[in-house]
Amino acid sequence: MKLSQQSQSLIESTIQKAMDNFPCGCERSIVTDIYLQANQSAGELVIFNDEDEVLANCIIKEWIDYNGSDFFKDMERVFTSILNRMKEKCIFDKPSILQPYSFVLVDEEKETIAELLIIDDDMMLVNEELLKGLDKELDDFLKELLEK
């Protein structure tokens, strides 16, 4: 799914609005996950915390008309891209949330579909792109090690 720039901006501003619930300078909140719930039929994005408190929401009209085969797989890609862009802008460094915490995509029953991003200075979420070729490198290393 290719979302318009307007829809991507709306998602980003909704995530920013959710993060505004954790202002800088306050006592650090203990939040382990921030959930992004995408409802295709209603076109609604709801962002909530561990205690099911709604932090922000919006309507993405493009979702309602979407007829692709795997909505959540497409949403995982879209959200990951937006969240990584926001992370690069240091948006997630400012809120008063104790690290680590993560952004999680959930369905209407609040079942986890995917971990989208982990915010932690000491941890990195490993994805398929990062692991590409790792098997071959490890095999080559082991072969070289055993030959000595």
N, C-alpha and C positions, 0 to 999 in steps of 0.2 A: 504494500500500500504506500502510495506516495501522497503524503499530506501536503496541503498548501502551506505556504509560509505563514499565512494568517493563523491557521490551525496550530502549527508548531509554536508560534509566538503565544497563542492562547494557552497551550499546555505549559509552556515555560513560565508564563506569568502566574498560572494557577499553582504550579509547584513553588514559585517564589512566595506567593501569598500563604501557602501552607508553612513555609519556613519562617515567615514573619511571625508565626505564633511562638517562636523561640527567639526572642530579641536578645541582642548582645548585652553584655554587662549584667545580666540577671544571674541568679543561681542556676547552675547547669542542670538541665533536665535529664532524667534518665529515660531514654527512649531507645529501644532496641531495633524497632522497625518503623518505617513510614510506608504505608500501604497505598498503592495506586490501583484503584478498581475501575476498569473500563467496561462500560455496559454498551454493547453495540446497538441493541434495539432501541434504547432510549437516547443513545449518543452522549451519555453522561460519563464524565470522569470525576470520581470522588477520591479524595486523598484523606486518609485518616491515620490516627496513631494507634499505639498498642492497646489503648483503652476504648477503641472504637469511637473516639471523638472525631467528628468531621473537622478537618483543618481547612479544607477548601474544596470547591467543586466548580465545574463548568460544563457546558454542552458543546460537543464537537459534532456539528451537523454532518460532516463528511462520513462519520462512522455509521450513521443511520442508513445511508445509501450504499454502503460498502457490500459487495457481493463476493468477495474473495473467499477462498476455501478455509483459510486458517487465520482468523481475526487476531487471536492472542499471540501467535507467532509474529505477525506483523507489528502488533503493539509492542512486543518485547524489543524488537529492533528499533522502533521509533522512540520509545521511552529511553532505551539505553543510549541512543545517540544524543537525545536532548539532555539527559542527566550528565553525560560525559562532557558535553559542551559547557554546561553550567559549572561542573567541577573545575574545568580548565579556567573558568573566570573566577574561581575561588569563592563562589556563592555559598558553598557548604562549609567554609572555614569560619564564617561569622556567627552562625546561630549558637546559642548556649546549650548545646546538646553534648553530653558526654560521648566520646568516641569509644568503641566502634558502634556505628548504627548503619542500617542498610535501607535501601529502597526496594520494595518487593511488589511485583505484579500479582494481583489476585483476581479470581473470578467473582461472580455474583454471590457464591456461597462462601466467599472469603477463603477459598482454598488457594494455596500458593501455586502459581504457575511458573514464576521465575524470579531469581534474585537478580535485580537490575544493576545495582551498584552498592558497594560497601564503602562507607566513609571511615577510613582509619589510616592514620599516617604510617602505620607499620604493616598494613595488609593490602593485598591487591587481589581482586577477583579475577581468576584465571578463566579465559575464554578460549574458544576453539582456534581463533586466529593466533593467539599466543603460543598454543601448543603444536601448531603446524610444524611438522618435521622433527619434533622432539624424539619420537621413537627411533628414527634413523640416527640422530645424533647420539642417543644413549647406546644404541647397538654398536656404532662405530667406536665410541669411547670404551665400551666393555671389551670389544675385540682387540683394540690397541693395548688395553691394560693386561689382558690375558696373554698377549704375545710376548710380553716382556719377561 
